[in-house]
């Protein structure tokens, strides 16, 4: 409880903190997805002292519906300062405008689960001085990306040791008519079991207590607030440890920009437990 209380206090502190000057390096790289037979771009943010480090942990940061690989760095340039402050490499992949980070059972050109969880992590580890292992990888994101981060982490617990979500669409069944999800899964009325398997609320039996380090937040004025509250209650019921934070905020960038500050601090303590 003390650790969670400290995280909560620091959450509100970093929300109002002023960024520091930075010299972090930001690269746009072109990666290859064999599964989808195409090239995709990603943003890679390295802390300023990367060259002097033996290895660095990696946070995979996912964009929301309608976004792309460059959304986060364009809308939250403070990410470079956070990478320096917390000694974390940040990788922002492209998940298309509406992939929800699934391998679509209907469309073989949408295999974004395989791309992010398998192909991209392998590509990054082969080219950068990463902490290679689940203890050196975390994943989070906003909205569609919040769902995607939890989805990928739960399904690939051998790859990711920590996961987060900010304003995530964590129960897609409540929004089955939106964001072209039915285009990739089929209509909910026809394939309810498939939708259950592709929504976070239906995947909780795959989680064991302590298997993943989890942080989840959502603004109280967000249209995803109720499903995040329901997720929180289900995690409590299943005795799954997690940090859950709510506060003023809508489904918009000012909230997400604040959220990532707290989440990166959370992941810092996951990656560097001696400092916690």
Helices and strands as residue ranges (DSSP letters): H 2-15, E 25-33, E 38-46, G 50-52, E 57-62, H 71-75, H 79-86, E 88-93, H 112-114, I 115-120, H 121-127, G 134-136, E 137-141, H 144-155, E 162-166, G 172-175, H 181-185, H 192-197, H 200-203, G 204-206, E 213-219, H 225-237, E 243-247, H 253-271, G 273-275
